[in-house]
Amino acid sequence: MMSYAFLLPLVNLVLYFTSAFGDNLPTCQPNDFHYEYTECDAHGGRWRVSVPSPNKCIGGAPNPPVRGKQCTFKCKEGEYLDLSGDQECKSCPAGTYSLGGGVRFDDWDHLPKGFIISSEGFENTFGYHFEPSKQINCSRATWQPAGNFIVALPNQCTTKLVYTTKLVEAGQVQFEYQYTDPETLFHFMVQNSQCQSLDDDDSPEWPKVTEEGQWHTMKVNLMTGMNVLRWRVMSGVGQSSRNPVRIRKIIISGVAYTSECTKCRSGTYSSGGTAYCSFCEMNTVSERGAHTCSPCNKDTEYSASGDSVCKPRPTCTDKDYYEYQMPCDKNKQTKKTYKWIMPQICSDKLPGSVSLPADGESKPCPPCNPGMHTVNASHCNFCPPNQFSDGSHPCEECHASTSPQYALEYKWWMVLPPNVSSRCLSMSVQKCSLETGWVLGNDHIRSHFSHEREVFLILAMDIPGFRGKSHIVGGKAEIMGEVAFTFETKCTNRCEFVFLTNAPGRNSITKTWEGTTKQTTFKYNVMSKSPLTLTWAFQPADWEKTDEDFSSNYAKIYSIKVTNTLNSGAASCKACPRGTKDDDCIPCPNGHYIDPNTTTCKPCPPNTVLSGPDTWGVTACKQCGAGLKPIRGVACESDCTIKDASGKEFDFKKLNKLQYIAGNKLFTSSGTQYYHGFNFSLCGSVQATCVNNVSHDTAGRKLDLALLSHQYFDYSKVVKGMICRSTMVPQTDQEHGIVSTQPVSLGDHLIKIETNVSMADRYKEEGFPDEHTEEDVHFHYSSDSITSACPDGRRTIVSLKCDVKQDGMGRIDLPPKCSDGTCDGCTFHFMWRSQHACPVCREQDYEVIVGECVRGEQIIHYYPPKHCILQDNHKPKTMKKKCTTLPFIIQVSIPVVIGIGLLLIITVIYCWKRNKKLEYKYSKLIENSGGKDGELPGAESCGLDEGDEEESVQFQEGGRSFFQKLKSKIASSSKDDDNPFTSVQLHEKLPLT
């Protein structure tokens, strides 16, 4: 036998200190001692020792130590180790349960022993420095026990749920959770006794997002030794989640022995030797540790499944029954009837109770839904292919050159359609009652939730697929069909109505409405021809406010219509301008619409496109946004070149590459870091990609920071678009690289490019310099993915600013005051500074510099200004021209002086010639005057003297060419009296006397 003498000094030392500090305590008696195991020794064994309870007694004679079971020993489920007896496994008594070598936590009325909760606020600063936030209240943003589960609702805080356990052998932890908001970060981590994170490629640390009302189970393997389990929940800066994270059950296997069985919680029971306790049935209750359930008085009391006490039955009111529409009978008649809400908790025998109303009168059944026809008195089926019906008449063949307009349309709710199902999902451990779900109501279908408050009422519609071929044009998927439904909700307090889809590449939740909503119609475009499931979920009550009355809360759906579907009917036929093929219209060419008047294909107006399924009328042609160009008549795109109204041309082709920018680092007080990474493509020639690499395949693999492509990516978690964002979480273990999660599209397509528009107010609000904003070029993107916080979807603006100092791709900045890219969570803004954002230089923009005149030549230089950029084929150029060294004024004066001189010379000559002629005539007159004083001279003969003839002839011949012409012109414009002499022509030479 192994000696245990070495344990006696230890026991005596404990007794010594106990006596030193407990002089007033009594001496321990034999029944004051209980047995415990020591820590495992080097031989893999341990000792069973007898110790008293603290502060109960001192001294005494403990039983000697006994060698115990090996450290790896454990009992089976439903058994415990009898530590006080023979150290053998015994069956658990009635009213208790045991997992053997494991523990389970499913009772959350209070925080179980061993769990620790901590919460902290966080914020980021421009300098990546963290300071604990004093303004953020994290009292509600923490893990809170809520009866059937424990919940966490983060609000700019991070909250952790921590549990420490020691495993004697390799085990496993599994927990059931509900996590519906992808904007919230939910992280699970395990650390061993060496503070090393669990390194197991088969153990993901990021739980998957669940659908509304659904529970998922996550399992992670654990190592032998001490293990610290952490469940952490946090939301982004400036974000608040309204959907909590819930954990319903935690089971850990591989722990040490169980020395006693756990008592069953109230409302449950166990017959003994079991691994769990069963819930008490309806109208039965139990206390903690019960082996059976006690019935309530069925006439005056009631209880729900799992209740611990019976409650008195109230009087019945009009809220305890509901209206129900009977199916059509063989005579095509229907009527309203009334039923008690089951399980019935009220008593109609109490004074003041109401009774069920009498059935209504029989009325004719409504017609079948559009696209259907009556098969027998009470059933409707879809019309055969190439036939149509409005539901009131038999199916008819479509006429020639027409095609049926297939759709799934439900507006009469006499029976549940074959592709529509109703169910209830409970957030508690209890199951929904059989009658909880959606109830038919003739012209509507209505929620019916019995008495359960922690439920989701689910209405699901399965669509086999859509007609046509799906494709993406210009980065935007073509619309394949449309979902339209009309509904209303009425709530006296907070309730929630959710529309979900499982469309590829989208989040589950499409739209959420809270509280009362008046009757309205919501439309949703389908972009893929793949099968689709549409889901409507109604939560009638707020899980936090258990004292509010929710019995009158309801949701009604009046009609649902899905167009262009497979395996459906047609309510009408449409004309086909180009004929039919395979029971469908031959489509018009791209960019052509159908003229309703002539039923012919006509081209859309300039700068418009037509890409949707509805091609009737010119209104189907949609105008392209500013700066975009129609491509093949089906999409508006940009070739990265634009020309504004002032004639400036921009060429951004060198910037049209995938870009990545990391947001500011965010830290918690415990040092946890994460940030947002943005990928975008300016003009969309290559799509930006964001991924969720949280999968089994990527665990433990080194990842590229940009996360644009990787052979291990799970492409079912890939988001593509013009601009997308991922949440990046660096890991402390370098082997795991960076975790990318929660990818979301911030811009599915480019909608417009604006120039000469001032955005000074936005610049100022976001912290950018607000001078000369009209000189920037703004690219606007939109995303069709809507959330409760962004009901109109997300928008992104990329502003390109001309900066000649930024060569290459330039620099992309986030708003200084909103360093995560957005100030409101819905509109994102990036500032891109680059020399390639400058306008292209034009001829009139060049600066002209004239050089000096050297050797008769002058060089002229043409330099582009600093606010524009040269194209590759446009470089600074020079020109040469002839020149002189004389000053310009002299060059101008010389021809002027020469001209004036010539004019003076001509004038002098003219005047001299004219004077010569007059002088000659005057002299002749004097010579011929020989009379007396006072007598006139004789008439001058027309003839010339012999000497005068030659002179006259010479004058006429020499001067006729120029001077005589000038003289004749002047003479013709002068009056007769301007000439002092009168010419007289004489035919004969006669004497005057």
C-alpha positions, 0 to 999 in steps of 0.5 A: 500500500502506498504511504500517505505520511507526507500528507500529515504535515500539510493537514497539521499545518492547516489545523494550526492556522485554523486554530490560530484564527478561530479560537472561538469556533467549536471543535470539529466533530466527525460529521463536520468533515467532508471529503474532497480530492487533492490536485492530481500528482505526477503519477496521474492520481489523487488523494481523498482527504477529509476537511471541515467546512470553512469557519465552522469548526476547528481541530478535531480528528479528520479521517486519514487520507485515502488514495482516490480514482485516477484523474481521467476517471469519470462516470457515465451520464445520469451517474455521480461519483460517491466520494463519501462512500466507496468512490464508485459511480452511483445512479442519480436519484429522482429529481436530479440529473448528471452529465457524468463528465460534463456540465450544462447551463440552461437555467438563466434566471440568474447568472450561474456560478463560475460566469463573469460578465464585463462591459466596456465602451470604446471610441477611436481618435484621429491619432489611433489613440484609445481613451476609455469613453466616459460618455457611453453608458454600457449598463444595458449593453451587457450580458443579461440573464433572461430566464430561458436564455442570456442576451447581449444588446451592444450599443457602442460597447463590447461585452464579454461573458467568461467561463473558466473550466478545467478539463481532465481530458480533451472535451468539447463545448457546444452552445445554442445561440441566436445572432441575426444582425450582421452589423454586430460582431459576435466572437467566441474564443478559447484560451488554454492554461498557457494563454494560447488561443485554440489552434484547431482548423476545425474550430471556427471562432466566428459564429454564423449569422442566423435567421430571425427566430432560428437557433444554431449550435456551435461546437468547439473542441477543447484541450486538456487542462484549464480553458477560458471560454469567452463570448464577446459581442460588440457593435461598430463605432456610431452604431447601435444594434436593436437585435440582441445576441442570445445564448440558450444553452451551454454544454461542456464535456471533458470536465472532472468527476461529478460528486453530486447530481444537479437538481432539476429546475422548477417546472421540470422533473426527473425520474432518476438516472438521467442526463437531463430533466423533462418539462412539465406538461401543460396544466402541471407544475413542479418545484426544484428537484421534483421527481413528478409534476403536480396537476393544477385544478383544471376548472380554476387554474392553468399553467404553461409547459415548464411553469413552476406554479399554477395560475388562476384562470381569468374570465374570457374576453373577446381577445381569447378567441379569433375569427376563422374563415371556413374553406369552401364546401362542395356548394362553393359556400364559405362562412366565418367561424370562431375558435378559442385560442389554444391552449385555452387559459380563460374560463367561460364559466366565470361570471362576466365571461364572454361566449364564442360568437355564432358562425356567420352566414354562408356566402359564395366563395371568392374566385380563384387567384389570378392565373388559376382556374377552378378544378372542383368546387373548392380547389384551384390550380394554375392554368396550363402553359400558354393560357390565362385566366383572371381567376373568375373564368376558365383558362383561355389560349393566348391569341396569336403573337401574344404571350402569357404574363406569368406570375404568382399572385395571391389575393384570396386566402381561402386555402394556403397556396401549395408553395406557401407554408406557415410555422412558429419559431420559439426563442425559449425552450418551450415549443410553439402551440399547434395553432400558433402561426398564420390564419386564413381570412378570405381577403387576407392572412393574419398572424395568430400567436396564441399566448406565447410572447417569445415567438416568431410567426413565419410565413414562407413562400418558395419560388422555383425560379425566374424566366429569362437569362440573368446577367450583369451589365455595367456592374448592375444585375438586370432585374429578373422579376418583382416582388410586391406585397401589401400588408399592415401591422397594428401594435399597442407597443413595440412589435416587429415585422420583417421581410427576408430573402435568401437572394445570392450575395445579400443579407437575409433581412431585406426590410424591417418595420416596427410598431404600427404600420398603415396598409402599404405596398412594398416592392423588391427587385429580384436580380437572379433567376435562381430559386428564391425563398421569401419569408415574412416574420412577425414578432408580436412582443418585445422580449425585454418588456414582459409586463406589456399586453401584446394580445391585440398586436397583429400583422395582416398580409393582403396580397403577394405578387411575384412576376416572371416566375416559373411554374406559375399562371398568367392572368393576361397575355401581352402583345409580342411585336416580333412574334413568339418563341417557346411560349414567350415573346421574342424581345425587342433589340437592346435599347428598344421599347414597345410602342403601346399604340402600334405594338412595334419596337422603337429605339429609346431617346438619346442618352436613355437605356432600357434594361428592365423586364417592362419594355412597354411605353417610352417611359420604360426608357430611363435617363442616364445619370450625369456624366454617364453614357448609354452602353448598347441601350441597356446600361449606363456606364462611364469610360472614365472620361467626362466633359463638363459644361465649360468644355473642360475634359477629364481623363481618369483612366489611369485611376481606374484600378482596384483601390484599398483603404484602411479605416482608422484603428479602433481599440477597446480598453483591453486592447482588442483592435479592429478596423474597416477595410474599403475596396473600390473601383472608380469606373467599374471595369473590375469589380471590387470584392469583399469576403468573409474568410471566417470558414473552416478552409481559411482557419490558420492561413495567412491572408493578404491584407487587401483580401481581393482574391484567394483560393481558399475563400468561401465565395458564398460569403463574397460581396461584389460591387463598385465599393464594398467594406469588410470588418478587419480583425487582426489576430494576436497569433500571426499564423492566423493573419487578419480575419475579414468578416461582415462584407457589405456593399456600399455601392452596387453601381455608379449613378452619376458624375457631377462637376461644377457643383459645390459641396462646401456644406458637406466638406465643412461638416466632415472636416475637409477644406471647403474652398473651391469644391466646385472644381472637384469631380464627384462620383456617386454610387448607390447600393440597393441593400437596405437596412433598418438604419438605412431604409433607402440603402447606402450611398458613397461619394468619391470626390476627385481633387486636382493636386499636381503634387500627388503623382501616381495614384495619389492619396485617398483620405477619409473625412477627418471628423468621421474617420470611419468614412461616414458621419451617419452610417448610410452615406460614405465619402472619400477624398482622392487627391491626384494629378490625374484628377486634373482636367486635360490641358487645352490649346487655349489653356497654354501659357505663351512665352516669346523668346528674343529675336536672334539672327532674324528668328524668334522662338515661341514656347507654349507651356501648360498651366499648373491646373491641368495635365498633359496627355501622353500625345500632348507635350509642351511645344515650341514654334519659330518665326522671322523677326527684326531687331528694330523696335515695334514702334519703329517697324510700324512707323516706317510704312506709315511715313513712307505712305504719307510721303508718297501721298504728299509727292503725288499731291505736289505733282498734281498741284504743279501740273494744274498750275502750269496749265493755268499759267499757260492759258493765262499767258496766251490770253495776255498775248492775244489781248491787244485792244484798248483799255476796257475792251475784251480780247478777241475770241481765241481760236480753237486751233493751235499755233504750229509751235503749240501743237507739239507741246499739246500733243506731248502733254496729252500723250504723256499725262493722259495715263495718270494725271489726266485720269485724276484730273478728269475724276476731280473735274467730274465731281466739281460744279461748273462754276468752280472753273474760273474759265469757260471753254468755247469751241469754235468751228471756224476762225472768225474775227470778232468784229 
